[in-house]
Amino acid sequence: MAEGEKVGTTEDKKIVHTYPLVRHSDMAEETRQDAVELIVTACEKFSSNNEGAAKMIKEEMDKKFGPPYHVVVGEGFAFEITYECKNLLYMFFGGNVAILVWKC
């Protein structure tokens, strides 16, 4: 064995997704695809400003699909919401940034 080599230990590896990972959605396929494209654009544009990304996503969703959409962008949050059927999208982008979009 080489000097300094650890025996019997495993390192936890953090999995970072570089693609949009949809965890749950009940949106129509076409609507979901449009929403995911919009979310990716907003998250890339506002990579260090979650509030700016959420505002952009909400404004564009309201324009495209009619108000009132609600958006949460962040890390480490839980949710319990009431929403209009066929209008929910929960996804991750860039590893650990979660995006929740829903309509009441």
PyMOL CGO cylinders between C-alpha atoms (Angstrom):
from pymol import cmd
from pymol.cgo import CYLINDER

trace = [
    CYLINDER, 0.00, 0.00, 0.00, 1.10, 3.51, -0.71, 0.3, 1, 1, 1, 1, 1, 1,
    CYLINDER, 1.10, 3.51, -0.71, 1.92, 5.82, 2.16, 0.3, 1, 1, 1, 1, 1, 1,
    CYLINDER, 1.92, 5.82, 2.16, -1.07, 7.93, 3.27, 0.3, 1, 1, 1, 1, 1, 1,
    CYLINDER, -1.07, 7.93, 3.27, -3.62, 5.65, 1.59, 0.3, 1, 1, 1, 1, 1, 1,
    CYLINDER, -3.62, 5.65, 1.59, -6.74, 5.12, 3.66, 0.3, 1, 1, 1, 1, 1, 1,
    CYLINDER, -6.74, 5.12, 3.66, -8.03, 1.60, 4.08, 0.3, 1, 1, 1, 1, 1, 1,
    CYLINDER, -8.03, 1.60, 4.08, -11.73, 0.83, 4.34, 0.3, 1, 1, 1, 1, 1, 1,
    CYLINDER, -11.73, 0.83, 4.34, -13.03, 4.39, 3.91, 0.3, 1, 1, 1, 1, 1, 1,
    CYLINDER, -13.03, 4.39, 3.91, -15.28, 5.71, 1.21, 0.3, 1, 1, 1, 1, 1, 1,
    CYLINDER, -15.28, 5.71, 1.21, -15.76, 9.32, 0.31, 0.3, 1, 1, 1, 1, 1, 1,
    CYLINDER, -15.76, 9.32, 0.31, -19.25, 10.66, -0.23, 0.3, 1, 1, 1, 1, 1, 1,
    CYLINDER, -19.25, 10.66, -0.23, -19.47, 12.01, -3.74, 0.3, 1, 1, 1, 1, 1, 1,
    CYLINDER, -19.47, 12.01, -3.74, -21.82, 14.91, -4.41, 0.3, 1, 1, 1, 1, 1, 1,
    CYLINDER, -21.82, 14.91, -4.41, -23.86, 14.42, -7.57, 0.3, 1, 1, 1, 1, 1, 1,
    CYLINDER, -23.86, 14.42, -7.57, -24.23, 17.64, -9.54, 0.3, 1, 1, 1, 1, 1, 1,
    CYLINDER, -24.23, 17.64, -9.54, -26.71, 17.63, -12.41, 0.3, 1, 1, 1, 1, 1, 1,
    CYLINDER, -26.71, 17.63, -12.41, -25.85, 19.95, -15.27, 0.3, 1, 1, 1, 1, 1, 1,
    CYLINDER, -25.85, 19.95, -15.27, -29.21, 19.43, -16.93, 0.3, 1, 1, 1, 1, 1, 1,
    CYLINDER, -29.21, 19.43, -16.93, -32.75, 20.29, -15.81, 0.3, 1, 1, 1, 1, 1, 1,
    CYLINDER, -32.75, 20.29, -15.81, -34.12, 17.48, -13.64, 0.3, 1, 1, 1, 1, 1, 1,
    CYLINDER, -34.12, 17.48, -13.64, -37.92, 17.48, -13.43, 0.3, 1, 1, 1, 1, 1, 1,
    CYLINDER, -37.92, 17.48, -13.43, -38.95, 15.79, -10.16, 0.3, 1, 1, 1, 1, 1, 1,
    CYLINDER, -38.95, 15.79, -10.16, -42.72, 16.20, -10.54, 0.3, 1, 1, 1, 1, 1, 1,
    CYLINDER, -42.72, 16.20, -10.54, -45.05, 17.78, -13.05, 0.3, 1, 1, 1, 1, 1, 1,
    CYLINDER, -45.05, 17.78, -13.05, -48.69, 17.39, -13.96, 0.3, 1, 1, 1, 1, 1, 1,
    CYLINDER, -48.69, 17.39, -13.96, -48.52, 19.99, -16.75, 0.3, 1, 1, 1, 1, 1, 1,
    CYLINDER, -48.52, 19.99, -16.75, -49.32, 19.12, -20.34, 0.3, 1, 1, 1, 1, 1, 1,
    CYLINDER, -49.32, 19.12, -20.34, -46.17, 18.02, -22.18, 0.3, 1, 1, 1, 1, 1, 1,
    CYLINDER, -46.17, 18.02, -22.18, -46.01, 21.11, -24.40, 0.3, 1, 1, 1, 1, 1, 1,
    CYLINDER, -46.01, 21.11, -24.40, -46.55, 23.50, -21.47, 0.3, 1, 1, 1, 1, 1, 1,
    CYLINDER, -46.55, 23.50, -21.47, -43.95, 21.65, -19.40, 0.3, 1, 1, 1, 1, 1, 1,
    CYLINDER, -43.95, 21.65, -19.40, -41.34, 21.89, -22.16, 0.3, 1, 1, 1, 1, 1, 1,
    CYLINDER, -41.34, 21.89, -22.16, -41.95, 25.64, -22.56, 0.3, 1, 1, 1, 1, 1, 1,
    CYLINDER, -41.95, 25.64, -22.56, -41.74, 26.13, -18.79, 0.3, 1, 1, 1, 1, 1, 1,
    CYLINDER, -41.74, 26.13, -18.79, -38.50, 24.15, -18.47, 0.3, 1, 1, 1, 1, 1, 1,
    CYLINDER, -38.50, 24.15, -18.47, -36.88, 26.16, -21.28, 0.3, 1, 1, 1, 1, 1, 1,
    CYLINDER, -36.88, 26.16, -21.28, -37.95, 29.40, -19.62, 0.3, 1, 1, 1, 1, 1, 1,
    CYLINDER, -37.95, 29.40, -19.62, -36.67, 28.24, -16.22, 0.3, 1, 1, 1, 1, 1, 1,
    CYLINDER, -36.67, 28.24, -16.22, -33.28, 27.21, -17.64, 0.3, 1, 1, 1, 1, 1, 1,
    CYLINDER, -33.28, 27.21, -17.64, -32.92, 30.60, -19.36, 0.3, 1, 1, 1, 1, 1, 1,
    CYLINDER, -32.92, 30.60, -19.36, -33.83, 32.51, -16.19, 0.3, 1, 1, 1, 1, 1, 1,
    CYLINDER, -33.83, 32.51, -16.19, -31.55, 30.43, -13.95, 0.3, 1, 1, 1, 1, 1, 1,
    CYLINDER, -31.55, 30.43, -13.95, -28.62, 30.87, -16.33, 0.3, 1, 1, 1, 1, 1, 1,
    CYLINDER, -28.62, 30.87, -16.33, -29.24, 34.61, -16.65, 0.3, 1, 1, 1, 1, 1, 1,
    CYLINDER, -29.24, 34.61, -16.65, -29.62, 35.11, -12.89, 0.3, 1, 1, 1, 1, 1, 1,
    CYLINDER, -29.62, 35.11, -12.89, -27.22, 32.41, -11.68, 0.3, 1, 1, 1, 1, 1, 1,
    CYLINDER, -27.22, 32.41, -11.68, -26.41, 34.22, -8.42, 0.3, 1, 1, 1, 1, 1, 1,
    CYLINDER, -26.41, 34.22, -8.42, -29.77, 35.95, -7.91, 0.3, 1, 1, 1, 1, 1, 1,
    CYLINDER, -29.77, 35.95, -7.91, -32.63, 33.55, -7.13, 0.3, 1, 1, 1, 1, 1, 1,
    CYLINDER, -32.63, 33.55, -7.13, -35.08, 36.40, -6.61, 0.3, 1, 1, 1, 1, 1, 1,
    CYLINDER, -35.08, 36.40, -6.61, -34.39, 37.81, -10.09, 0.3, 1, 1, 1, 1, 1, 1,
    CYLINDER, -34.39, 37.81, -10.09, -34.81, 34.36, -11.64, 0.3, 1, 1, 1, 1, 1, 1,
    CYLINDER, -34.81, 34.36, -11.64, -38.13, 33.82, -9.82, 0.3, 1, 1, 1, 1, 1, 1,
    CYLINDER, -38.13, 33.82, -9.82, -39.41, 37.22, -10.93, 0.3, 1, 1, 1, 1, 1, 1,
    CYLINDER, -39.41, 37.22, -10.93, -38.49, 36.57, -14.58, 0.3, 1, 1, 1, 1, 1, 1,
    CYLINDER, -38.49, 36.57, -14.58, -40.09, 33.11, -14.54, 0.3, 1, 1, 1, 1, 1, 1,
    CYLINDER, -40.09, 33.11, -14.54, -43.31, 34.42, -12.96, 0.3, 1, 1, 1, 1, 1, 1,
    CYLINDER, -43.31, 34.42, -12.96, -43.66, 37.33, -15.39, 0.3, 1, 1, 1, 1, 1, 1,
    CYLINDER, -43.66, 37.33, -15.39, -43.08, 35.13, -18.45, 0.3, 1, 1, 1, 1, 1, 1,
    CYLINDER, -43.08, 35.13, -18.45, -45.41, 32.35, -17.23, 0.3, 1, 1, 1, 1, 1, 1,
    CYLINDER, -45.41, 32.35, -17.23, -48.14, 34.94, -16.57, 0.3, 1, 1, 1, 1, 1, 1,
    CYLINDER, -48.14, 34.94, -16.57, -47.70, 36.35, -20.10, 0.3, 1, 1, 1, 1, 1, 1,
    CYLINDER, -47.70, 36.35, -20.10, -47.64, 32.96, -21.84, 0.3, 1, 1, 1, 1, 1, 1,
    CYLINDER, -47.64, 32.96, -21.84, -50.19, 30.96, -19.86, 0.3, 1, 1, 1, 1, 1, 1,
    CYLINDER, -50.19, 30.96, -19.86, -52.24, 33.55, -17.97, 0.3, 1, 1, 1, 1, 1, 1,
    CYLINDER, -52.24, 33.55, -17.97, -51.97, 34.71, -14.37, 0.3, 1, 1, 1, 1, 1, 1,
    CYLINDER, -51.97, 34.71, -14.37, -51.63, 34.02, -11.46, 0.3, 1, 1, 1, 1, 1, 1,
    CYLINDER, -51.63, 34.02, -11.46, -48.49, 31.82, -11.43, 0.3, 1, 1, 1, 1, 1, 1,
    CYLINDER, -48.49, 31.82, -11.43, -46.34, 31.56, -8.31, 0.3, 1, 1, 1, 1, 1, 1,
    CYLINDER, -46.34, 31.56, -8.31, -42.63, 30.74, -8.35, 0.3, 1, 1, 1, 1, 1, 1,
    CYLINDER, -42.63, 30.74, -8.35, -40.08, 29.74, -5.70, 0.3, 1, 1, 1, 1, 1, 1,
    CYLINDER, -40.08, 29.74, -5.70, -36.39, 29.44, -6.58, 0.3, 1, 1, 1, 1, 1, 1,
    CYLINDER, -36.39, 29.44, -6.58, -33.91, 28.38, -3.92, 0.3, 1, 1, 1, 1, 1, 1,
    CYLINDER, -33.91, 28.38, -3.92, -32.09, 25.73, -1.96, 0.3, 1, 1, 1, 1, 1, 1,
    CYLINDER, -32.09, 25.73, -1.96, -33.25, 23.71, 1.01, 0.3, 1, 1, 1, 1, 1, 1,
    CYLINDER, -33.25, 23.71, 1.01, -36.96, 24.43, 1.16, 0.3, 1, 1, 1, 1, 1, 1,
    CYLINDER, -36.96, 24.43, 1.16, -40.02, 22.26, 1.65, 0.3, 1, 1, 1, 1, 1, 1,
    CYLINDER, -40.02, 22.26, 1.65, -43.53, 23.00, 0.47, 0.3, 1, 1, 1, 1, 1, 1,
    CYLINDER, -43.53, 23.00, 0.47, -47.15, 22.10, 0.96, 0.3, 1, 1, 1, 1, 1, 1,
    CYLINDER, -47.15, 22.10, 0.96, -49.39, 23.99, -1.44, 0.3, 1, 1, 1, 1, 1, 1,
    CYLINDER, -49.39, 23.99, -1.44, -52.84, 24.03, -2.97, 0.3, 1, 1, 1, 1, 1, 1,
    CYLINDER, -52.84, 24.03, -2.97, -52.74, 24.39, -6.74, 0.3, 1, 1, 1, 1, 1, 1,
    CYLINDER, -52.74, 24.39, -6.74, -54.87, 24.22, -9.86, 0.3, 1, 1, 1, 1, 1, 1,
    CYLINDER, -54.87, 24.22, -9.86, -54.64, 20.77, -11.48, 0.3, 1, 1, 1, 1, 1, 1,
    CYLINDER, -54.64, 20.77, -11.48, -52.37, 20.49, -14.53, 0.3, 1, 1, 1, 1, 1, 1,
    CYLINDER, -52.37, 20.49, -14.53, -50.38, 23.56, -13.41, 0.3, 1, 1, 1, 1, 1, 1,
    CYLINDER, -50.38, 23.56, -13.41, -47.54, 22.32, -11.17, 0.3, 1, 1, 1, 1, 1, 1,
    CYLINDER, -47.54, 22.32, -11.17, -43.84, 21.90, -11.95, 0.3, 1, 1, 1, 1, 1, 1,
    CYLINDER, -43.84, 21.90, -11.95, -41.10, 21.00, -9.45, 0.3, 1, 1, 1, 1, 1, 1,
    CYLINDER, -41.10, 21.00, -9.45, -37.57, 20.65, -10.76, 0.3, 1, 1, 1, 1, 1, 1,
    CYLINDER, -37.57, 20.65, -10.76, -33.87, 21.08, -10.05, 0.3, 1, 1, 1, 1, 1, 1,
    CYLINDER, -33.87, 21.08, -10.05, -31.33, 22.94, -12.14, 0.3, 1, 1, 1, 1, 1, 1,
    CYLINDER, -31.33, 22.94, -12.14, -27.59, 23.36, -11.78, 0.3, 1, 1, 1, 1, 1, 1,
    CYLINDER, -27.59, 23.36, -11.78, -27.27, 20.76, -9.05, 0.3, 1, 1, 1, 1, 1, 1,
    CYLINDER, -27.27, 20.76, -9.05, -29.02, 21.98, -5.93, 0.3, 1, 1, 1, 1, 1, 1,
    CYLINDER, -29.02, 21.98, -5.93, -31.24, 24.88, -7.04, 0.3, 1, 1, 1, 1, 1, 1,
    CYLINDER, -31.24, 24.88, -7.04, -34.88, 23.86, -6.83, 0.3, 1, 1, 1, 1, 1, 1,
    CYLINDER, -34.88, 23.86, -6.83, -37.64, 25.59, -8.77, 0.3, 1, 1, 1, 1, 1, 1,
    CYLINDER, -37.64, 25.59, -8.77, -41.33, 25.28, -7.93, 0.3, 1, 1, 1, 1, 1, 1,
    CYLINDER, -41.33, 25.28, -7.93, -43.93, 26.77, -10.29, 0.3, 1, 1, 1, 1, 1, 1,
    CYLINDER, -43.93, 26.77, -10.29, -47.67, 26.51, -9.69, 0.3, 1, 1, 1, 1, 1, 1,
    CYLINDER, -47.67, 26.51, -9.69, -50.94, 28.24, -10.43, 0.3, 1, 1, 1, 1, 1, 1,
    CYLINDER, -50.94, 28.24, -10.43, -53.73, 28.84, -7.91, 0.3, 1, 1, 1, 1, 1, 1,
]
cmd.load_cgo(trace, "trace")
